[in-house]
């Protein structure tokens, strides 16, 4: 029996579930070409990623506070 190939994000290498439109980790289009070696995709540093998430959450909070109808 052949083992099913796991589809990975071409941007961050995260495992993608079948039928998702975008990567749950980085948001990249799941239909984008996958790297020949999924682990050759750029590695996202954890501290940098978490810092970006915090910044985005702050921006979203500001948008919600300033323009609640827009979010």
PDB file of N, CA, C and O in Angstrom:
ATOM      1  N   UNK A   1       0.848  -1.180   0.000  1.00  0.00           N
ATOM      2  CA  UNK A   1       0.000   0.000   0.000  1.00  0.00           C
ATOM      3  C   UNK A   1       0.895   1.246   0.000  1.00  0.00           C
ATOM      4  O   UNK A   1       1.829   1.353   0.795  1.00  0.00           O
ATOM      5  N   UNK A   2       0.595   2.179  -0.901  1.00  0.00           N
ATOM      6  CA  UNK A   2       1.373   3.409  -0.974  1.00  0.00           C
ATOM      7  C   UNK A   2       0.944   4.359   0.126  1.00  0.00           C
ATOM      8  O   UNK A   2      -0.236   4.472   0.460  1.00  0.00           O
ATOM      9  N   UNK A   3       1.925   5.030   0.672  1.00  0.00           N
ATOM     10  CA  UNK A   3       1.647   6.040   1.692  1.00  0.00           C
ATOM     11  C   UNK A   3       1.218   7.327   0.983  1.00  0.00           C
ATOM     12  O   UNK A   3       1.859   7.745   0.018  1.00  0.00           O
ATOM     13  N   UNK A   4       0.151   7.947   1.451  1.00  0.00           N
ATOM     14  CA  UNK A   4      -0.338   9.185   0.844  1.00  0.00           C
ATOM     15  C   UNK A   4       0.698  10.291   1.032  1.00  0.00           C
ATOM     16  O   UNK A   4       1.294  10.432   2.100  1.00  0.00           O
ATOM     17  N   UNK A   5       0.897  11.073  -0.035  1.00  0.00           N
ATOM     18  CA  UNK A   5       1.821  12.203   0.062  1.00  0.00           C
ATOM     19  C   UNK A   5       1.135  13.324   0.819  1.00  0.00           C
ATOM     20  O   UNK A   5      -0.038  13.624   0.596  1.00  0.00           O
ATOM     21  N   UNK A   6       1.873  13.921   1.694  1.00  0.00           N
ATOM     22  CA  UNK A   6       1.355  15.050   2.465  1.00  0.00           C
ATOM     23  C   UNK A   6       1.634  16.315   1.673  1.00  0.00           C
ATOM     24  O   UNK A   6       2.766  16.563   1.259  1.00  0.00           O
ATOM     25  N   UNK A   7       0.594  17.113   1.467  1.00  0.00           N
ATOM     26  CA  UNK A   7       0.789  18.386   0.777  1.00  0.00           C
ATOM     27  C   UNK A   7       1.255  19.405   1.805  1.00  0.00           C
ATOM     28  O   UNK A   7       0.701  19.512   2.899  1.00  0.00           O
ATOM     29  N   UNK A   8       2.282  20.147   1.428  1.00  0.00           N
ATOM     30  CA  UNK A   8       2.854  21.151   2.318  1.00  0.00           C
ATOM     31  C   UNK A   8       2.790  22.515   1.656  1.00  0.00           C
ATOM     32  O   UNK A   8       2.808  22.635   0.431  1.00  0.00           O
ATOM     33  N   UNK A   9       2.716  23.535   2.488  1.00  0.00           N
ATOM     34  CA  UNK A   9       2.697  24.917   2.035  1.00  0.00           C
ATOM     35  C   UNK A   9       4.022  25.245   1.347  1.00  0.00           C
ATOM     36  O   UNK A   9       5.094  24.909   1.850  1.00  0.00           O
ATOM     37  N   UNK A  10       3.936  25.902   0.196  1.00  0.00           N
ATOM     38  CA  UNK A  10       5.135  26.295  -0.525  1.00  0.00           C
ATOM     39  C   UNK A  10       5.876  27.444   0.127  1.00  0.00           C
ATOM     40  O   UNK A  10       7.036  27.700  -0.196  1.00  0.00           O
ATOM     41  N   UNK A  11       5.216  28.143   1.046  1.00  0.00           N
ATOM     42  CA  UNK A  11       5.841  29.282   1.730  1.00  0.00           C
ATOM     43  C   UNK A  11       6.522  28.879   3.034  1.00  0.00           C
ATOM     44  O   UNK A  11       7.689  29.203   3.256  1.00  0.00           O
ATOM     45  N   UNK A  12       5.790  28.170   3.898  1.00  0.00           N
ATOM     46  CA  UNK A  12       6.330  27.893   5.235  1.00  0.00           C
ATOM     47  C   UNK A  12       6.547  26.415   5.523  1.00  0.00           C
ATOM     48  O   UNK A  12       7.163  26.070   6.532  1.00  0.00           O
ATOM     49  N   UNK A  13       6.046  25.522   4.646  1.00  0.00           N
ATOM     50  CA  UNK A  13       6.248  24.095   4.842  1.00  0.00           C
ATOM     51  C   UNK A  13       5.235  23.431   5.753  1.00  0.00           C
ATOM     52  O   UNK A  13       5.359  22.243   6.052  1.00  0.00           O
ATOM     53  N   UNK A  14       4.224  24.184   6.204  1.00  0.00           N
ATOM     54  CA  UNK A  14       3.207  23.604   7.087  1.00  0.00           C
ATOM     55  C   UNK A  14       2.393  22.550   6.336  1.00  0.00           C
ATOM     56  O   UNK A  14       2.188  22.666   5.128  1.00  0.00           O
ATOM     57  N   UNK A  15       1.933  21.529   7.046  1.00  0.00           N
ATOM     58  CA  UNK A  15       1.102  20.505   6.449  1.00  0.00           C
ATOM     59  C   UNK A  15      -0.271  21.106   6.128  1.00  0.00           C
ATOM     60  O   UNK A  15      -0.857  21.813   6.947  1.00  0.00           O
ATOM     61  N   UNK A  16      -0.773  20.812   4.925  1.00  0.00           N
ATOM     62  CA  UNK A  16      -2.065  21.345   4.498  1.00  0.00           C
ATOM     63  C   UNK A  16      -3.088  20.223   4.441  1.00  0.00           C
ATOM     64  O   UNK A  16      -2.805  19.141   3.925  1.00  0.00           O
ATOM     65  N   UNK A  17      -4.248  20.477   4.959  1.00  0.00           N
ATOM     66  CA  UNK A  17      -5.342  19.510   4.861  1.00  0.00           C
ATOM     67  C   UNK A  17      -5.948  19.613   3.470  1.00  0.00           C
ATOM     68  O   UNK A  17      -5.868  20.657   2.822  1.00  0.00           O
ATOM     69  N   UNK A  18      -6.546  18.538   3.024  1.00  0.00           N
ATOM     70  CA  UNK A  18      -7.158  18.510   1.708  1.00  0.00           C
ATOM     71  C   UNK A  18      -8.338  19.489   1.650  1.00  0.00           C
ATOM     72  O   UNK A  18      -9.183  19.511   2.545  1.00  0.00           O
ATOM     73  N   UNK A  19      -8.380  20.291   0.592  1.00  0.00           N
ATOM     74  CA  UNK A  19      -9.504  21.186   0.358  1.00  0.00           C
ATOM     75  C   UNK A  19      -9.392  22.570   0.970  1.00  0.00           C
ATOM     76  O   UNK A  19     -10.311  23.370   0.797  1.00  0.00           O
ATOM     77  N   UNK A  20      -8.314  22.899   1.676  1.00  0.00           N
ATOM     78  CA  UNK A  20      -8.181  24.234   2.253  1.00  0.00           C
ATOM     79  C   UNK A  20      -7.721  25.213   1.180  1.00  0.00           C
ATOM     80  O   UNK A  20      -6.948  24.851   0.292  1.00  0.00           O
ATOM     81  N   UNK A  21      -8.200  26.457   1.263  1.00  0.00           N
ATOM     82  CA  UNK A  21      -7.863  27.473   0.267  1.00  0.00           C
ATOM     83  C   UNK A  21      -6.544  28.161   0.574  1.00  0.00           C
ATOM     84  O   UNK A  21      -5.859  28.636  -0.331  1.00  0.00           O
ATOM     85  N   UNK A  22      -6.186  28.214   1.867  1.00  0.00           N
ATOM     86  CA  UNK A  22      -4.947  28.890   2.235  1.00  0.00           C
ATOM     87  C   UNK A  22      -4.309  28.176   3.418  1.00  0.00           C
ATOM     88  O   UNK A  22      -4.958  27.425   4.146  1.00  0.00           O
ATOM     89  N   UNK A  23      -3.028  28.434   3.583  1.00  0.00           N
ATOM     90  CA  UNK A  23      -2.269  27.821   4.670  1.00  0.00           C
ATOM     91  C   UNK A  23      -2.762  28.369   6.006  1.00  0.00           C
ATOM     92  O   UNK A  23      -2.871  29.586   6.157  1.00  0.00           O
ATOM     93  N   UNK A  24      -3.063  27.506   6.983  1.00  0.00           N
ATOM     94  CA  UNK A  24      -3.522  27.985   8.281  1.00  0.00           C
ATOM     95  C   UNK A  24      -2.428  28.674   9.089  1.00  0.00           C
ATOM     96  O   UNK A  24      -2.724  29.394  10.043  1.00  0.00           O
ATOM     97  N   UNK A  25      -1.171  28.462   8.718  1.00  0.00           N
ATOM     98  CA  UNK A  25      -0.079  29.058   9.473  1.00  0.00           C
ATOM     99  C   UNK A  25       0.325  30.421   8.921  1.00  0.00           C
ATOM    100  O   UNK A  25       0.418  31.393   9.671  1.00  0.00           O
ATOM    101  N   UNK A  26       0.568  30.495   7.600  1.00  0.00           N
ATOM    102  CA  UNK A  26       1.071  31.759   7.037  1.00  0.00           C
ATOM    103  C   UNK A  26       0.078  32.445   6.114  1.00  0.00           C
ATOM    104  O   UNK A  26       0.283  33.601   5.745  1.00  0.00           O
ATOM    105  N   UNK A  27      -1.004  31.753   5.731  1.00  0.00           N
ATOM    106  CA  UNK A  27      -2.026  32.369   4.888  1.00  0.00           C
ATOM    107  C   UNK A  27      -1.752  32.310   3.400  1.00  0.00           C
ATOM    108  O   UNK A  27      -2.529  32.854   2.616  1.00  0.00           O
ATOM    109  N   UNK A  28      -0.672  31.667   2.986  1.00  0.00           N
ATOM    110  CA  UNK A  28      -0.344  31.571   1.563  1.00  0.00           C
ATOM    111  C   UNK A  28      -1.394  30.734   0.837  1.00  0.00           C
ATOM    112  O   UNK A  28      -2.010  29.849   1.430  1.00  0.00           O
ATOM    113  N   UNK A  29      -1.592  31.017  -0.444  1.00  0.00           N
ATOM    114  CA  UNK A  29      -2.522  30.274  -1.294  1.00  0.00           C
ATOM    115  C   UNK A  29      -2.103  28.807  -1.333  1.00  0.00           C
ATOM    116  O   UNK A  29      -0.952  28.501  -1.645  1.00  0.00           O
ATOM    117  N   UNK A  30      -3.027  27.901  -1.020  1.00  0.00           N
ATOM    118  CA  UNK A  30      -2.673  26.481  -0.976  1.00  0.00           C
ATOM    119  C   UNK A  30      -2.500  25.900  -2.371  1.00  0.00           C
ATOM    120  O   UNK A  30      -1.961  24.802  -2.512  1.00  0.00           O
ATOM    121  N   UNK A  31      -2.942  26.607  -3.405  1.00  0.00           N
ATOM    122  CA  UNK A  31      -2.786  26.120  -4.771  1.00  0.00           C
ATOM    123  C   UNK A  31      -1.486  26.587  -5.405  1.00  0.00           C
ATOM    124  O   UNK A  31      -1.199  26.252  -6.554  1.00  0.00           O
ATOM    125  N   UNK A  32      -0.702  27.356  -4.668  1.00  0.00           N
ATOM    126  CA  UNK A  32       0.591  27.801  -5.177  1.00  0.00           C
ATOM    127  C   UNK A  32       1.483  26.578  -5.352  1.00  0.00           C
ATOM    128  O   UNK A  32       1.342  25.597  -4.623  1.00  0.00           O
ATOM    129  N   UNK A  33       2.400  26.631  -6.313  1.00  0.00           N
ATOM    130  CA  UNK A  33       3.271  25.465  -6.535  1.00  0.00           C
ATOM    131  C   UNK A  33       4.028  25.081  -5.274  1.00  0.00           C
ATOM    132  O   UNK A  33       4.541  25.930  -4.544  1.00  0.00           O
ATOM    133  N   UNK A  34       4.081  23.789  -5.046  1.00  0.00           N
ATOM    134  CA  UNK A  34       4.793  23.270  -3.877  1.00  0.00           C
ATOM    135  C   UNK A  34       6.246  23.067  -4.261  1.00  0.00           C
ATOM    136  O   UNK A  34       6.547  22.608  -5.363  1.00  0.00           O
ATOM    137  N   UNK A  35       7.133  23.404  -3.362  1.00  0.00           N
ATOM    138  CA  UNK A  35       8.555  23.207  -3.614  1.00  0.00           C
ATOM    139  C   UNK A  35       8.834  21.718  -3.804  1.00  0.00           C
ATOM    140  O   UNK A  35       8.166  20.881  -3.196  1.00  0.00           O
ATOM    141  N   UNK A  36       9.807  21.385  -4.636  1.00  0.00           N
ATOM    142  CA  UNK A  36      10.159  19.982  -4.854  1.00  0.00           C
ATOM    143  C   UNK A  36      10.477  19.321  -3.520  1.00  0.00           C
ATOM    144  O   UNK A  36      10.078  18.183  -3.275  1.00  0.00           O
ATOM    145  N   UNK A  37      11.187  20.027  -2.668  1.00  0.00           N
ATOM    146  CA  UNK A  37      11.485  19.569  -1.320  1.00  0.00           C
ATOM    147  C   UNK A  37      10.749  20.510  -0.375  1.00  0.00           C
ATOM    148  O   UNK A  37      11.197  21.639  -0.174  1.00  0.00           O
ATOM    149  N   UNK A  38       9.618  20.074   0.217  1.00  0.00           N
ATOM    150  CA  UNK A  38       8.822  20.989   1.039  1.00  0.00           C
ATOM    151  C   UNK A  38       9.601  21.622   2.179  1.00  0.00           C
ATOM    152  O   UNK A  38       9.245  22.704   2.646  1.00  0.00           O
ATOM    153  N   UNK A  39      10.654  20.965   2.628  1.00  0.00           N
ATOM    154  CA  UNK A  39      11.428  21.537   3.733  1.00  0.00           C
ATOM    155  C   UNK A  39      12.449  22.546   3.230  1.00  0.00           C
ATOM    156  O   UNK A  39      13.144  23.184   4.021  1.00  0.00           O
ATOM    157  N   UNK A  40      12.539  22.689   1.902  1.00  0.00           N
ATOM    158  CA  UNK A  40      13.427  23.696   1.333  1.00  0.00           C
ATOM    159  C   UNK A  40      12.750  25.065   1.335  1.00  0.00           C
ATOM    160  O   UNK A  40      13.394  26.080   1.072  1.00  0.00           O
ATOM    161  N   UNK A  41      11.449  25.090   1.631  1.00  0.00           N
ATOM    162  CA  UNK A  41      10.726  26.361   1.715  1.00  0.00           C
ATOM    163  C   UNK A  41      11.318  27.187   2.849  1.00  0.00           C
ATOM    164  O   UNK A  41      11.858  26.627   3.802  1.00  0.00           O
ATOM    165  N   UNK A  42      11.224  28.506   2.760  1.00  0.00           N
ATOM    166  CA  UNK A  42      11.790  29.349   3.818  1.00  0.00           C
ATOM    167  C   UNK A  42      11.225  28.975   5.190  1.00  0.00           C
ATOM    168  O   UNK A  42      10.025  28.740   5.337  1.00  0.00           O
ATOM    169  N   UNK A  43      12.082  28.925   6.161  1.00  0.00           N
ATOM    170  CA  UNK A  43      11.665  28.602   7.521  1.00  0.00           C
ATOM    171  C   UNK A  43      11.309  29.897   8.236  1.00  0.00           C
ATOM    172  O   UNK A  43      12.069  30.865   8.215  1.00  0.00           O
ATOM    173  N   UNK A  44      10.155  29.898   8.862  1.00  0.00           N
ATOM    174  CA  UNK A  44       9.715  31.065   9.617  1.00  0.00           C
ATOM    175  C   UNK A  44      10.233  30.908  11.040  1.00  0.00           C
ATOM    176  O   UNK A  44       9.915  29.930  11.716  1.00  0.00           O
ATOM    177  N   UNK A  45      11.023  31.859  11.488  1.00  0.00           N
ATOM    178  CA  UNK A  45      11.527  31.820  12.853  1.00  0.00           C
ATOM    179  C   UNK A  45      10.364  32.031  13.817  1.00  0.00           C
ATOM    180  O   UNK A  45       9.541  32.921  13.607  1.00  0.00           O
ATOM    181  N   UNK A  46      10.291  31.233  14.855  1.00  0.00           N
ATOM    182  CA  UNK A  46       9.170  31.266  15.794  1.00  0.00           C
ATOM    183  C   UNK A  46       9.022  32.639  16.441  1.00  0.00           C
ATOM    184  O   UNK A  46       7.914  33.172  16.503  1.00  0.00           O
ATOM    185  N   UNK A  47      10.112  33.216  16.919  1.00  0.00           N
ATOM    186  CA  UNK A  47      10.022  34.520  17.586  1.00  0.00           C
ATOM    187  C   UNK A  47       9.524  35.592  16.629  1.00  0.00           C
ATOM    188  O   UNK A  47       8.699  36.426  17.000  1.00  0.00           O
ATOM    189  N   UNK A  48      10.022  35.572  15.402  1.00  0.00           N
ATOM    190  CA  UNK A  48       9.605  36.536  14.396  1.00  0.00           C
ATOM    191  C   UNK A  48       8.124  36.351  14.058  1.00  0.00           C
ATOM    192  O   UNK A  48       7.376  37.323  13.957  1.00  0.00           O
ATOM    193  N   UNK A  49       7.712  35.098  13.885  1.00  0.00           N
ATOM    194  CA  UNK A  49       6.315  34.794  13.578  1.00  0.00           C
ATOM    195  C   UNK A  49       5.402  35.281  14.704  1.00  0.00           C
ATOM    196  O   UNK A  49       4.393  35.936  14.445  1.00  0.00           O
ATOM    197  N   UNK A  50       5.751  34.965  15.941  1.00  0.00           N
ATOM    198  CA  UNK A  50       4.923  35.371  17.072  1.00  0.00           C
ATOM    199  C   UNK A  50       4.874  36.887  17.199  1.00  0.00           C
ATOM    200  O   UNK A  50       3.830  37.441  17.543  1.00  0.00           O
ATOM    201  N   UNK A  51       5.977  37.562  16.932  1.00  0.00           N
ATOM    202  CA  UNK A  51       6.005  39.016  16.959  1.00  0.00           C
ATOM    203  C   UNK A  51       5.073  39.586  15.891  1.00  0.00           C
ATOM    204  O   UNK A  51       4.338  40.539  16.147  1.00  0.00           O
ATOM    205  N   UNK A  52       5.107  39.001  14.702  1.00  0.00           N
ATOM    206  CA  UNK A  52       4.215  39.443  13.628  1.00  0.00           C
ATOM    207  C   UNK A  52       2.751  39.234  14.005  1.00  0.00           C
ATOM    208  O   UNK A  52       1.912  40.094  13.738  1.00  0.00           O
ATOM    209  N   UNK A  53       2.445  38.105  14.618  1.00  0.00           N
ATOM    210  CA  UNK A  53       1.066  37.834  15.039  1.00  0.00           C
ATOM    211  C   UNK A  53       0.616  38.864  16.077  1.00  0.00           C
ATOM    212  O   UNK A  53      -0.506  39.365  16.009  1.00  0.00           O
ATOM    213  N   UNK A  54       1.488  39.177  17.035  1.00  0.00           N
ATOM    214  CA  UNK A  54       1.146  40.188  18.042  1.00  0.00           C
ATOM    215  C   UNK A  54       0.881  41.540  17.383  1.00  0.00           C
ATOM    216  O   UNK A  54      -0.085  42.223  17.722  1.00  0.00           O
ATOM    217  N   UNK A  55       1.745  41.924  16.438  1.00  0.00           N
ATOM    218  CA  UNK A  55       1.555  43.199  15.738  1.00  0.00           C
ATOM    219  C   UNK A  55       0.243  43.226  14.962  1.00  0.00           C
ATOM    220  O   UNK A  55      -0.475  44.226  14.978  1.00  0.00           O
ATOM    221  N   UNK A  56      -0.063  42.132  14.287  1.00  0.00           N
ATOM    222  CA  UNK A  56      -1.317  42.068  13.530  1.00  0.00           C
ATOM    223  C   UNK A  56      -2.529  42.131  14.450  1.00  0.00           C
ATOM    224  O   UNK A  56      -3.528  42.770  14.121  1.00  0.00           O
ATOM    225  N   UNK A  57      -2.443  41.472  15.599  1.00  0.00           N
ATOM    226  CA  UNK A  57      -3.546  41.533  16.566  1.00  0.00           C
ATOM    227  C   UNK A  57      -3.747  42.957  17.078  1.00  0.00           C
ATOM    228  O   UNK A  57      -4.882  43.403  17.251  1.00  0.00           O
ATOM    229  N   UNK A  58      -2.648  43.669  17.320  1.00  0.00           N
ATOM    230  CA  UNK A  58      -2.743  45.067  17.758  1.00  0.00           C
ATOM    231  C   UNK A  58      -3.379  45.927  16.669  1.00  0.00           C
ATOM    232  O   UNK A  58      -4.213  46.784  16.963  1.00  0.00           O
ATOM    233  N   UNK A  59      -2.991  45.702  15.415  1.00  0.00           N
ATOM    234  CA  UNK A  59      -3.564  46.453  14.308  1.00  0.00           C
ATOM    235  C   UNK A  59      -5.055  46.164  14.173  1.00  0.00           C
ATOM    236  O   UNK A  59      -5.847  47.078  13.943  1.00  0.00           O
ATOM    237  N   UNK A  60      -5.437  44.904  14.313  1.00  0.00           N
ATOM    238  CA  UNK A  60      -6.846  44.534  14.226  1.00  0.00           C
ATOM    239  C   UNK A  60      -7.638  45.158  15.366  1.00  0.00           C
ATOM    240  O   UNK A  60      -8.747  45.645  15.146  1.00  0.00           O
ATOM    241  N   UNK A  61      -7.094  45.153  16.577  1.00  0.00           N
ATOM    242  CA  UNK A  61      -7.768  45.769  17.718  1.00  0.00           C
ATOM    243  C   UNK A  61      -7.980  47.257  17.464  1.00  0.00           C
ATOM    244  O   UNK A  61      -9.051  47.793  17.752  1.00  0.00           O
ATOM    245  N   UNK A  62      -6.958  47.927  16.922  1.00  0.00           N
ATOM    246  CA  UNK A  62      -7.073  49.354  16.618  1.00  0.00           C
ATOM    247  C   UNK A  62      -8.161  49.586  15.570  1.00  0.00           C
ATOM    248  O   UNK A  62      -8.957  50.516  15.692  1.00  0.00           O
ATOM    249  N   UNK A  63      -8.191  48.736  14.542  1.00  0.00           N
ATOM    250  CA  UNK A  63      -9.242  48.860  13.526  1.00  0.00           C
ATOM    251  C   UNK A  63     -10.629  48.674  14.140  1.00  0.00           C
ATOM    252  O   UNK A  63     -11.562  49.413  13.827  1.00  0.00           O
ATOM    253  N   UNK A  64     -10.748  47.689  15.007  1.00  0.00           N
ATOM    254  CA  UNK A  64     -12.043  47.432  15.654  1.00  0.00           C
ATOM    255  C   UNK A  64     -12.464  48.613  16.522  1.00  0.00           C
ATOM    256  O   UNK A  64     -13.634  48.994  16.548  1.00  0.00           O
ATOM    257  N   UNK A  65     -11.483  49.191  17.240  1.00  0.00           N
ATOM    258  CA  UNK A  65     -11.786  50.320  18.108  1.00  0.00           C
ATOM    259  C   UNK A  65     -12.143  51.561  17.305  1.00  0.00           C
ATOM    260  O   UNK A  65     -13.091  52.269  17.643  1.00  0.00           O
ATOM    261  N   UNK A  66     -11.382  51.832  16.233  1.00  0.00           N
ATOM    262  CA  UNK A  66     -11.575  53.041  15.446  1.00  0.00           C
ATOM    263  C   UNK A  66     -12.735  52.941  14.457  1.00  0.00           C
ATOM    264  O   UNK A  66     -13.452  53.918  14.239  1.00  0.00           O
ATOM    265  N   UNK A  67     -12.919  51.771  13.864  1.00  0.00           N
ATOM    266  CA  UNK A  67     -13.936  51.587  12.829  1.00  0.00           C
ATOM    267  C   UNK A  67     -14.632  50.233  13.002  1.00  0.00           C
ATOM    268  O   UNK A  67     -14.398  49.324  12.206  1.00  0.00           O
ATOM    269  N   UNK A  68     -15.471  50.081  14.009  1.00  0.00           N
ATOM    270  CA  UNK A  68     -16.076  48.769  14.262  1.00  0.00           C
ATOM    271  C   UNK A  68     -16.919  48.256  13.095  1.00  0.00           C
ATOM    272  O   UNK A  68     -17.083  47.046  12.938  1.00  0.00           O
ATOM    273  N   UNK A  69     -17.457  49.164  12.275  1.00  0.00           N
ATOM    274  CA  UNK A  69     -18.280  48.736  11.151  1.00  0.00           C
ATOM    275  C   UNK A  69     -17.446  48.124  10.028  1.00  0.00           C
ATOM    276  O   UNK A  69     -17.983  47.422   9.172  1.00  0.00           O
ATOM    277  N   UNK A  70     -16.133  48.385  10.024  1.00  0.00           N
ATOM    278  CA  UNK A  70     -15.271  47.902   8.966  1.00  0.00           C
ATOM    279  C   UNK A  70     -14.790  46.474   9.187  1.00  0.00           C
ATOM    280  O   UNK A  70     -14.344  45.814   8.248  1.00  0.00           O
ATOM    281  N   UNK A  71     -14.877  46.001  10.411  1.00  0.00           N
ATOM    282  CA  UNK A  71     -14.340  44.675  10.726  1.00  0.00           C
ATOM    283  C   UNK A  71     -15.456  43.700  10.983  1.00  0.00           C
ATOM    284  O   UNK A  71     -15.200  42.529  11.265  1.00  0.00           O
TER     285      UNK A  71
END
